[in-house]
Amino acid sequence: MRLAPLGYHRQRSTPIMRTQRMTWLIGRVLTCTGAGRPNEFVLDGKPDDDGASRFHLSMHPRVDSLNADGLAPSHMKGRWAGGETIDLEISLHLHRGKSSISNSADPDTGRDQQATLHRGTEAQFSSVCQSMTR
């Protein structure tokens, strides 16, 4: 995740300052699927406060990156205290073919899932993901 360049997703002139209507944060999310390559999502969002200690992000799958049906993230709320971890509340949906399914009575999609992410490299992610698939 990183700060979006000024004018990200804008067709007209590049602004000289950020506004509330702009995308502030961009990046990508990888999820371990248990087989093959990970699913990849593009994320974008905004901080909820001036220090970016709270934020909202939306996730969209990269074209043809979802290689398995199953649970997939759709958006998340995060908290960052300036250290090496981020606490998240992740909304999930069930991905089936081209459909996205959620139900408030379902234990997986009916409520946000809690997670804490620790700073790491993509190589570390790949290593952990590979160990989970064995």
Chimera marker file (.cmm) of the C-alpha trace (Angstrom):
<marker_set name="trace">
<marker id="1" x="0.000" y="0.000" z="0.000" r="1" g="1" b="0" radius="0.5"/>
<marker id="2" x="1.282" y="3.480" z="-0.820" r="1" g="1" b="0" radius="0.5"/>
<marker id="3" x="0.159" y="7.057" z="-1.317" r="1" g="1" b="0" radius="0.5"/>
<marker id="4" x="-1.512" y="7.528" z="-4.718" r="1" g="1" b="0" radius="0.5"/>
<marker id="5" x="0.126" y="10.032" z="-7.065" r="1" g="1" b="0" radius="0.5"/>
<marker id="6" x="-1.682" y="13.351" z="-7.491" r="1" g="1" b="0" radius="0.5"/>
<marker id="7" x="-4.210" y="13.090" z="-10.309" r="1" g="1" b="0" radius="0.5"/>
<marker id="8" x="-4.616" y="9.294" z="-9.978" r="1" g="1" b="0" radius="0.5"/>
<marker id="9" x="-7.764" y="8.244" z="-11.964" r="1" g="1" b="0" radius="0.5"/>
<marker id="10" x="-8.293" y="11.781" z="-13.289" r="1" g="1" b="0" radius="0.5"/>
<marker id="11" x="-8.576" y="12.645" z="-16.977" r="1" g="1" b="0" radius="0.5"/>
<marker id="12" x="-8.116" y="16.390" z="-16.703" r="1" g="1" b="0" radius="0.5"/>
<marker id="13" x="-5.278" y="18.481" z="-15.352" r="1" g="1" b="0" radius="0.5"/>
<marker id="14" x="-3.168" y="17.257" z="-12.436" r="1" g="1" b="0" radius="0.5"/>
<marker id="15" x="-4.235" y="18.925" z="-9.182" r="1" g="1" b="0" radius="0.5"/>
<marker id="16" x="-1.714" y="20.553" z="-6.864" r="1" g="1" b="0" radius="0.5"/>
<marker id="17" x="-3.339" y="19.275" z="-3.637" r="1" g="1" b="0" radius="0.5"/>
<marker id="18" x="-5.392" y="16.286" z="-2.482" r="1" g="1" b="0" radius="0.5"/>
<marker id="19" x="-9.121" y="16.615" z="-1.871" r="1" g="1" b="0" radius="0.5"/>
<marker id="20" x="-11.676" y="14.386" z="-0.150" r="1" g="1" b="0" radius="0.5"/>
<marker id="21" x="-12.991" y="13.262" z="-3.545" r="1" g="1" b="0" radius="0.5"/>
<marker id="22" x="-9.636" y="11.769" z="-4.548" r="1" g="1" b="0" radius="0.5"/>
<marker id="23" x="-8.195" y="8.300" z="-4.065" r="1" g="1" b="0" radius="0.5"/>
<marker id="24" x="-5.423" y="8.646" z="-1.500" r="1" g="1" b="0" radius="0.5"/>
<marker id="25" x="-4.150" y="5.092" z="-1.011" r="1" g="1" b="0" radius="0.5"/>
<marker id="26" x="-3.422" y="2.434" z="-3.657" r="1" g="1" b="0" radius="0.5"/>
<marker id="27" x="-1.759" y="-0.962" z="-3.702" r="1" g="1" b="0" radius="0.5"/>
<marker id="28" x="-2.315" y="-4.653" z="-4.177" r="1" g="1" b="0" radius="0.5"/>
<marker id="29" x="-3.409" y="-7.570" z="-2.022" r="1" g="1" b="0" radius="0.5"/>
<marker id="30" x="-2.311" y="-11.188" z="-2.444" r="1" g="1" b="0" radius="0.5"/>
<marker id="31" x="-4.290" y="-14.025" z="-0.864" r="1" g="1" b="0" radius="0.5"/>
<marker id="32" x="-3.035" y="-17.577" z="-0.544" r="1" g="1" b="0" radius="0.5"/>
<marker id="33" x="-5.369" y="-20.000" z="-2.321" r="1" g="1" b="0" radius="0.5"/>
<marker id="34" x="-3.717" y="-23.245" z="-1.325" r="1" g="1" b="0" radius="0.5"/>
<marker id="35" x="-2.940" y="-24.244" z="-4.905" r="1" g="1" b="0" radius="0.5"/>
<marker id="36" x="-1.214" y="-22.502" z="-7.789" r="1" g="1" b="0" radius="0.5"/>
<marker id="37" x="-0.544" y="-18.798" z="-7.823" r="1" g="1" b="0" radius="0.5"/>
<marker id="38" x="-2.140" y="-16.476" z="-5.252" r="1" g="1" b="0" radius="0.5"/>
<marker id="39" x="-5.225" y="-14.422" z="-6.009" r="1" g="1" b="0" radius="0.5"/>
<marker id="40" x="-4.335" y="-10.792" z="-6.666" r="1" g="1" b="0" radius="0.5"/>
<marker id="41" x="-6.497" y="-7.743" z="-5.916" r="1" g="1" b="0" radius="0.5"/>
<marker id="42" x="-6.069" y="-4.028" z="-6.626" r="1" g="1" b="0" radius="0.5"/>
<marker id="43" x="-6.885" y="-1.818" z="-3.661" r="1" g="1" b="0" radius="0.5"/>
<marker id="44" x="-7.726" y="1.849" z="-3.307" r="1" g="1" b="0" radius="0.5"/>
<marker id="45" x="-9.141" y="3.999" z="-0.565" r="1" g="1" b="0" radius="0.5"/>
<marker id="46" x="-8.844" y="6.948" z="1.776" r="1" g="1" b="0" radius="0.5"/>
<marker id="47" x="-7.722" y="7.689" z="5.317" r="1" g="1" b="0" radius="0.5"/>
<marker id="48" x="-10.473" y="8.471" z="7.819" r="1" g="1" b="0" radius="0.5"/>
<marker id="49" x="-8.298" y="10.961" z="9.715" r="1" g="1" b="0" radius="0.5"/>
<marker id="50" x="-5.396" y="13.353" z="9.103" r="1" g="1" b="0" radius="0.5"/>
<marker id="51" x="-2.719" y="10.964" z="10.412" r="1" g="1" b="0" radius="0.5"/>
<marker id="52" x="-3.955" y="7.978" z="8.325" r="1" g="1" b="0" radius="0.5"/>
<marker id="53" x="-4.262" y="5.938" z="11.508" r="1" g="1" b="0" radius="0.5"/>
<marker id="54" x="-7.722" y="4.777" z="10.338" r="1" g="1" b="0" radius="0.5"/>
<marker id="55" x="-8.652" y="4.058" z="6.722" r="1" g="1" b="0" radius="0.5"/>
<marker id="56" x="-11.122" y="2.350" z="4.362" r="1" g="1" b="0" radius="0.5"/>
<marker id="57" x="-10.000" y="0.322" z="1.348" r="1" g="1" b="0" radius="0.5"/>
<marker id="58" x="-11.895" y="-1.359" z="-1.499" r="1" g="1" b="0" radius="0.5"/>
<marker id="59" x="-10.495" y="-4.406" z="-3.289" r="1" g="1" b="0" radius="0.5"/>
<marker id="60" x="-11.132" y="-5.497" z="-6.856" r="1" g="1" b="0" radius="0.5"/>
<marker id="61" x="-9.692" y="-8.682" z="-8.401" r="1" g="1" b="0" radius="0.5"/>
<marker id="62" x="-7.122" y="-8.206" z="-11.148" r="1" g="1" b="0" radius="0.5"/>
<marker id="63" x="-8.460" y="-9.498" z="-14.454" r="1" g="1" b="0" radius="0.5"/>
<marker id="64" x="-8.260" y="-13.315" z="-14.554" r="1" g="1" b="0" radius="0.5"/>
<marker id="65" x="-6.391" y="-13.528" z="-11.246" r="1" g="1" b="0" radius="0.5"/>
<marker id="66" x="-9.080" y="-15.405" z="-9.293" r="1" g="1" b="0" radius="0.5"/>
<marker id="67" x="-8.070" y="-18.981" z="-9.897" r="1" g="1" b="0" radius="0.5"/>
<marker id="68" x="-10.389" y="-20.682" z="-7.425" r="1" g="1" b="0" radius="0.5"/>
<marker id="69" x="-13.895" y="-20.298" z="-6.096" r="1" g="1" b="0" radius="0.5"/>
<marker id="70" x="-14.096" y="-19.538" z="-2.394" r="1" g="1" b="0" radius="0.5"/>
<marker id="71" x="-13.975" y="-16.693" z="0.095" r="1" g="1" b="0" radius="0.5"/>
<marker id="72" x="-12.570" y="-13.419" z="-1.233" r="1" g="1" b="0" radius="0.5"/>
<marker id="73" x="-12.165" y="-9.946" z="0.311" r="1" g="1" b="0" radius="0.5"/>
<marker id="74" x="-14.285" y="-7.030" z="-0.912" r="1" g="1" b="0" radius="0.5"/>
<marker id="75" x="-13.352" y="-4.139" z="1.409" r="1" g="1" b="0" radius="0.5"/>
<marker id="76" x="-11.674" y="-3.492" z="4.707" r="1" g="1" b="0" radius="0.5"/>
<marker id="77" x="-11.372" y="-0.988" z="7.511" r="1" g="1" b="0" radius="0.5"/>
<marker id="78" x="-7.932" y="-0.600" z="9.032" r="1" g="1" b="0" radius="0.5"/>
<marker id="79" x="-6.079" y="0.894" z="11.972" r="1" g="1" b="0" radius="0.5"/>
<marker id="80" x="-2.379" y="1.726" z="11.961" r="1" g="1" b="0" radius="0.5"/>
<marker id="81" x="-0.470" y="2.971" z="15.009" r="1" g="1" b="0" radius="0.5"/>
<marker id="82" x="2.667" y="3.902" z="13.073" r="1" g="1" b="0" radius="0.5"/>
<marker id="83" x="4.499" y="0.609" z="13.649" r="1" g="1" b="0" radius="0.5"/>
<marker id="84" x="5.060" y="-2.599" z="11.698" r="1" g="1" b="0" radius="0.5"/>
<marker id="85" x="1.485" y="-3.960" z="11.963" r="1" g="1" b="0" radius="0.5"/>
<marker id="86" x="-1.970" y="-3.036" z="10.679" r="1" g="1" b="0" radius="0.5"/>
<marker id="87" x="-5.209" y="-4.230" z="12.318" r="1" g="1" b="0" radius="0.5"/>
<marker id="88" x="-7.989" y="-4.955" z="9.825" r="1" g="1" b="0" radius="0.5"/>
<marker id="89" x="-11.702" y="-5.700" z="9.716" r="1" g="1" b="0" radius="0.5"/>
<marker id="90" x="-12.221" y="-7.487" z="6.389" r="1" g="1" b="0" radius="0.5"/>
<marker id="91" x="-15.569" y="-7.984" z="4.649" r="1" g="1" b="0" radius="0.5"/>
<marker id="92" x="-15.655" y="-11.247" z="2.705" r="1" g="1" b="0" radius="0.5"/>
<marker id="93" x="-17.918" y="-12.627" z="0.016" r="1" g="1" b="0" radius="0.5"/>
<marker id="94" x="-18.137" y="-16.067" z="-1.552" r="1" g="1" b="0" radius="0.5"/>
<marker id="95" x="-16.696" y="-16.017" z="-5.061" r="1" g="1" b="0" radius="0.5"/>
<marker id="96" x="-18.385" y="-18.558" z="-7.383" r="1" g="1" b="0" radius="0.5"/>
<marker id="97" x="-17.633" y="-18.184" z="-11.061" r="1" g="1" b="0" radius="0.5"/>
<marker id="98" x="-18.630" y="-14.623" z="-11.921" r="1" g="1" b="0" radius="0.5"/>
<marker id="99" x="-20.889" y="-14.298" z="-8.866" r="1" g="1" b="0" radius="0.5"/>
<marker id="100" x="-20.226" y="-12.718" z="-5.478" r="1" g="1" b="0" radius="0.5"/>
<marker id="101" x="-22.424" y="-14.047" z="-2.683" r="1" g="1" b="0" radius="0.5"/>
<marker id="102" x="-22.852" y="-12.850" z="0.897" r="1" g="1" b="0" radius="0.5"/>
<marker id="103" x="-25.479" y="-13.426" z="3.561" r="1" g="1" b="0" radius="0.5"/>
<marker id="104" x="-25.857" y="-11.729" z="6.942" r="1" g="1" b="0" radius="0.5"/>
<marker id="105" x="-26.671" y="-15.124" z="8.530" r="1" g="1" b="0" radius="0.5"/>
<marker id="106" x="-23.514" y="-16.793" z="7.161" r="1" g="1" b="0" radius="0.5"/>
<marker id="107" x="-20.651" y="-17.118" z="9.700" r="1" g="1" b="0" radius="0.5"/>
<marker id="108" x="-18.003" y="-16.273" z="7.061" r="1" g="1" b="0" radius="0.5"/>
<marker id="109" x="-19.678" y="-13.481" z="5.064" r="1" g="1" b="0" radius="0.5"/>
<marker id="110" x="-22.181" y="-12.172" z="7.624" r="1" g="1" b="0" radius="0.5"/>
<marker id="111" x="-19.686" y="-10.229" z="9.722" r="1" g="1" b="0" radius="0.5"/>
<marker id="112" x="-16.269" y="-8.663" z="9.262" r="1" g="1" b="0" radius="0.5"/>
<marker id="113" x="-13.276" y="-10.913" z="9.932" r="1" g="1" b="0" radius="0.5"/>
<marker id="114" x="-10.459" y="-9.630" z="12.167" r="1" g="1" b="0" radius="0.5"/>
<marker id="115" x="-6.816" y="-9.843" z="11.041" r="1" g="1" b="0" radius="0.5"/>
<marker id="116" x="-3.467" y="-8.321" z="11.935" r="1" g="1" b="0" radius="0.5"/>
<marker id="117" x="-0.909" y="-7.901" z="9.151" r="1" g="1" b="0" radius="0.5"/>
<marker id="118" x="2.815" y="-7.684" z="9.849" r="1" g="1" b="0" radius="0.5"/>
<marker id="119" x="5.290" y="-5.981" z="7.516" r="1" g="1" b="0" radius="0.5"/>
<marker id="120" x="7.056" y="-8.462" z="5.252" r="1" g="1" b="0" radius="0.5"/>
<marker id="121" x="8.296" y="-9.090" z="1.734" r="1" g="1" b="0" radius="0.5"/>
<marker id="122" x="6.575" y="-10.874" z="-1.119" r="1" g="1" b="0" radius="0.5"/>
<marker id="123" x="9.194" y="-13.648" z="-0.801" r="1" g="1" b="0" radius="0.5"/>
<marker id="124" x="8.192" y="-14.157" z="2.853" r="1" g="1" b="0" radius="0.5"/>
<marker id="125" x="4.518" y="-14.278" z="1.822" r="1" g="1" b="0" radius="0.5"/>
<marker id="126" x="5.299" y="-16.871" z="-0.872" r="1" g="1" b="0" radius="0.5"/>
<marker id="127" x="7.232" y="-18.995" z="1.603" r="1" g="1" b="0" radius="0.5"/>
<marker id="128" x="4.391" y="-18.963" z="4.163" r="1" g="1" b="0" radius="0.5"/>
<marker id="129" x="1.811" y="-19.642" z="1.449" r="1" g="1" b="0" radius="0.5"/>
<marker id="130" x="3.817" y="-22.616" z="0.141" r="1" g="1" b="0" radius="0.5"/>
<marker id="131" x="4.125" y="-24.070" z="3.656" r="1" g="1" b="0" radius="0.5"/>
<marker id="132" x="0.337" y="-23.845" z="4.089" r="1" g="1" b="0" radius="0.5"/>
<marker id="133" x="-0.339" y="-25.839" z="0.912" r="1" g="1" b="0" radius="0.5"/>
<marker id="134" x="1.699" y="-28.879" z="1.955" r="1" g="1" b="0" radius="0.5"/>
<link id1="1" id2="2" r="1" g="1" b="0" radius="0.2"/>
<link id1="2" id2="3" r="1" g="1" b="0" radius="0.2"/>
<link id1="3" id2="4" r="1" g="1" b="0" radius="0.2"/>
<link id1="4" id2="5" r="1" g="1" b="0" radius="0.2"/>
<link id1="5" id2="6" r="1" g="1" b="0" radius="0.2"/>
<link id1="6" id2="7" r="1" g="1" b="0" radius="0.2"/>
<link id1="7" id2="8" r="1" g="1" b="0" radius="0.2"/>
<link id1="8" id2="9" r="1" g="1" b="0" radius="0.2"/>
<link id1="9" id2="10" r="1" g="1" b="0" radius="0.2"/>
<link id1="10" id2="11" r="1" g="1" b="0" radius="0.2"/>
<link id1="11" id2="12" r="1" g="1" b="0" radius="0.2"/>
<link id1="12" id2="13" r="1" g="1" b="0" radius="0.2"/>
<link id1="13" id2="14" r="1" g="1" b="0" radius="0.2"/>
<link id1="14" id2="15" r="1" g="1" b="0" radius="0.2"/>
<link id1="15" id2="16" r="1" g="1" b="0" radius="0.2"/>
<link id1="16" id2="17" r="1" g="1" b="0" radius="0.2"/>
<link id1="17" id2="18" r="1" g="1" b="0" radius="0.2"/>
<link id1="18" id2="19" r="1" g="1" b="0" radius="0.2"/>
<link id1="19" id2="20" r="1" g="1" b="0" radius="0.2"/>
<link id1="20" id2="21" r="1" g="1" b="0" radius="0.2"/>
<link id1="21" id2="22" r="1" g="1" b="0" radius="0.2"/>
<link id1="22" id2="23" r="1" g="1" b="0" radius="0.2"/>
<link id1="23" id2="24" r="1" g="1" b="0" radius="0.2"/>
<link id1="24" id2="25" r="1" g="1" b="0" radius="0.2"/>
<link id1="25" id2="26" r="1" g="1" b="0" radius="0.2"/>
<link id1="26" id2="27" r="1" g="1" b="0" radius="0.2"/>
<link id1="27" id2="28" r="1" g="1" b="0" radius="0.2"/>
<link id1="28" id2="29" r="1" g="1" b="0" radius="0.2"/>
<link id1="29" id2="30" r="1" g="1" b="0" radius="0.2"/>
<link id1="30" id2="31" r="1" g="1" b="0" radius="0.2"/>
<link id1="31" id2="32" r="1" g="1" b="0" radius="0.2"/>
<link id1="32" id2="33" r="1" g="1" b="0" radius="0.2"/>
<link id1="33" id2="34" r="1" g="1" b="0" radius="0.2"/>
<link id1="34" id2="35" r="1" g="1" b="0" radius="0.2"/>
<link id1="35" id2="36" r="1" g="1" b="0" radius="0.2"/>
<link id1="36" id2="37" r="1" g="1" b="0" radius="0.2"/>
<link id1="37" id2="38" r="1" g="1" b="0" radius="0.2"/>
<link id1="38" id2="39" r="1" g="1" b="0" radius="0.2"/>
<link id1="39" id2="40" r="1" g="1" b="0" radius="0.2"/>
<link id1="40" id2="41" r="1" g="1" b="0" radius="0.2"/>
<link id1="41" id2="42" r="1" g="1" b="0" radius="0.2"/>
<link id1="42" id2="43" r="1" g="1" b="0" radius="0.2"/>
<link id1="43" id2="44" r="1" g="1" b="0" radius="0.2"/>
<link id1="44" id2="45" r="1" g="1" b="0" radius="0.2"/>
<link id1="45" id2="46" r="1" g="1" b="0" radius="0.2"/>
<link id1="46" id2="47" r="1" g="1" b="0" radius="0.2"/>
<link id1="47" id2="48" r="1" g="1" b="0" radius="0.2"/>
<link id1="48" id2="49" r="1" g="1" b="0" radius="0.2"/>
<link id1="49" id2="50" r="1" g="1" b="0" radius="0.2"/>
<link id1="50" id2="51" r="1" g="1" b="0" radius="0.2"/>
<link id1="51" id2="52" r="1" g="1" b="0" radius="0.2"/>
<link id1="52" id2="53" r="1" g="1" b="0" radius="0.2"/>
<link id1="53" id2="54" r="1" g="1" b="0" radius="0.2"/>
<link id1="54" id2="55" r="1" g="1" b="0" radius="0.2"/>
<link id1="55" id2="56" r="1" g="1" b="0" radius="0.2"/>
<link id1="56" id2="57" r="1" g="1" b="0" radius="0.2"/>
<link id1="57" id2="58" r="1" g="1" b="0" radius="0.2"/>
<link id1="58" id2="59" r="1" g="1" b="0" radius="0.2"/>
<link id1="59" id2="60" r="1" g="1" b="0" radius="0.2"/>
<link id1="60" id2="61" r="1" g="1" b="0" radius="0.2"/>
<link id1="61" id2="62" r="1" g="1" b="0" radius="0.2"/>
<link id1="62" id2="63" r="1" g="1" b="0" radius="0.2"/>
<link id1="63" id2="64" r="1" g="1" b="0" radius="0.2"/>
<link id1="64" id2="65" r="1" g="1" b="0" radius="0.2"/>
<link id1="65" id2="66" r="1" g="1" b="0" radius="0.2"/>
<link id1="66" id2="67" r="1" g="1" b="0" radius="0.2"/>
<link id1="67" id2="68" r="1" g="1" b="0" radius="0.2"/>
<link id1="68" id2="69" r="1" g="1" b="0" radius="0.2"/>
<link id1="69" id2="70" r="1" g="1" b="0" radius="0.2"/>
<link id1="70" id2="71" r="1" g="1" b="0" radius="0.2"/>
<link id1="71" id2="72" r="1" g="1" b="0" radius="0.2"/>
<link id1="72" id2="73" r="1" g="1" b="0" radius="0.2"/>
<link id1="73" id2="74" r="1" g="1" b="0" radius="0.2"/>
<link id1="74" id2="75" r="1" g="1" b="0" radius="0.2"/>
<link id1="75" id2="76" r="1" g="1" b="0" radius="0.2"/>
<link id1="76" id2="77" r="1" g="1" b="0" radius="0.2"/>
<link id1="77" id2="78" r="1" g="1" b="0" radius="0.2"/>
<link id1="78" id2="79" r="1" g="1" b="0" radius="0.2"/>
<link id1="79" id2="80" r="1" g="1" b="0" radius="0.2"/>
<link id1="80" id2="81" r="1" g="1" b="0" radius="0.2"/>
<link id1="81" id2="82" r="1" g="1" b="0" radius="0.2"/>
<link id1="82" id2="83" r="1" g="1" b="0" radius="0.2"/>
<link id1="83" id2="84" r="1" g="1" b="0" radius="0.2"/>
<link id1="84" id2="85" r="1" g="1" b="0" radius="0.2"/>
<link id1="85" id2="86" r="1" g="1" b="0" radius="0.2"/>
<link id1="86" id2="87" r="1" g="1" b="0" radius="0.2"/>
<link id1="87" id2="88" r="1" g="1" b="0" radius="0.2"/>
<link id1="88" id2="89" r="1" g="1" b="0" radius="0.2"/>
<link id1="89" id2="90" r="1" g="1" b="0" radius="0.2"/>
<link id1="90" id2="91" r="1" g="1" b="0" radius="0.2"/>
<link id1="91" id2="92" r="1" g="1" b="0" radius="0.2"/>
<link id1="92" id2="93" r="1" g="1" b="0" radius="0.2"/>
<link id1="93" id2="94" r="1" g="1" b="0" radius="0.2"/>
<link id1="94" id2="95" r="1" g="1" b="0" radius="0.2"/>
<link id1="95" id2="96" r="1" g="1" b="0" radius="0.2"/>
<link id1="96" id2="97" r="1" g="1" b="0" radius="0.2"/>
<link id1="97" id2="98" r="1" g="1" b="0" radius="0.2"/>
<link id1="98" id2="99" r="1" g="1" b="0" radius="0.2"/>
<link id1="99" id2="100" r="1" g="1" b="0" radius="0.2"/>
<link id1="100" id2="101" r="1" g="1" b="0" radius="0.2"/>
<link id1="101" id2="102" r="1" g="1" b="0" radius="0.2"/>
<link id1="102" id2="103" r="1" g="1" b="0" radius="0.2"/>
<link id1="103" id2="104" r="1" g="1" b="0" radius="0.2"/>
<link id1="104" id2="105" r="1" g="1" b="0" radius="0.2"/>
<link id1="105" id2="106" r="1" g="1" b="0" radius="0.2"/>
<link id1="106" id2="107" r="1" g="1" b="0" radius="0.2"/>
<link id1="107" id2="108" r="1" g="1" b="0" radius="0.2"/>
<link id1="108" id2="109" r="1" g="1" b="0" radius="0.2"/>
<link id1="109" id2="110" r="1" g="1" b="0" radius="0.2"/>
<link id1="110" id2="111" r="1" g="1" b="0" radius="0.2"/>
<link id1="111" id2="112" r="1" g="1" b="0" radius="0.2"/>
<link id1="112" id2="113" r="1" g="1" b="0" radius="0.2"/>
<link id1="113" id2="114" r="1" g="1" b="0" radius="0.2"/>
<link id1="114" id2="115" r="1" g="1" b="0" radius="0.2"/>
<link id1="115" id2="116" r="1" g="1" b="0" radius="0.2"/>
<link id1="116" id2="117" r="1" g="1" b="0" radius="0.2"/>
<link id1="117" id2="118" r="1" g="1" b="0" radius="0.2"/>
<link id1="118" id2="119" r="1" g="1" b="0" radius="0.2"/>
<link id1="119" id2="120" r="1" g="1" b="0" radius="0.2"/>
<link id1="120" id2="121" r="1" g="1" b="0" radius="0.2"/>
<link id1="121" id2="122" r="1" g="1" b="0" radius="0.2"/>
<link id1="122" id2="123" r="1" g="1" b="0" radius="0.2"/>
<link id1="123" id2="124" r="1" g="1" b="0" radius="0.2"/>
<link id1="124" id2="125" r="1" g="1" b="0" radius="0.2"/>
<link id1="125" id2="126" r="1" g="1" b="0" radius="0.2"/>
<link id1="126" id2="127" r="1" g="1" b="0" radius="0.2"/>
<link id1="127" id2="128" r="1" g="1" b="0" radius="0.2"/>
<link id1="128" id2="129" r="1" g="1" b="0" radius="0.2"/>
<link id1="129" id2="130" r="1" g="1" b="0" radius="0.2"/>
<link id1="130" id2="131" r="1" g="1" b="0" radius="0.2"/>
<link id1="131" id2="132" r="1" g="1" b="0" radius="0.2"/>
<link id1="132" id2="133" r="1" g="1" b="0" radius="0.2"/>
<link id1="133" id2="134" r="1" g="1" b="0" radius="0.2"/>
</marker_set>
